Amino acid sequence: MAIDPICKMEVDEASVKFTSEFKGNTYYFCALGCKAEFEANPDKYV
């Protein structure tokens, strides 16, 4: 399980629909809104 960096929800890496790559790492999100917020300012959440 991974933790969504925006809302801190646990997400299953095997079935998650929303991911983003940043500085060589993969981040997993529960929803498109969390992914969009992360991608707007990833340094804030890393």
N, C-alpha and C positions, 0 to 999 in steps of 0.2 A: 504494500500500500504506500502511496505517496501522499503528501500533504499539499493541497492547493495553497500557493503562497499568498493569495489574496484573502480568501475567507477561512483558511485553515481547516477546511473539510478534508476528510480522508477520501482519496479516489483510487480506484483499482487501475494500476498501470496497464493491465492486460485488456481492459475493456473501455478505457477512457476515450472520449471522442475529441477532446481538445488538448493539444499540446503546443509548446513553443520551445524553440531552441534559442539559448542566449549564452554567449561566451563558452560554447562547447558543452553546455549542460541542457538536459531536457527537463522542462517543467510541465506539470500536469494540472488540468483545471476541471472543475465540476461543471462549468457552464461557459458559454461563449462570452458573456459579460466579464467574467473573471479573467479570461484570456485577453480580452481587449484592454482591460485596465492595466494588466501586467505589461502588455506590449507598448502601451503609451508611455510607460516610465519604468522599465525593468530594473534599473539600478536602485530604485526606491525599495524594491521587494527582495532583492538578492542579498 
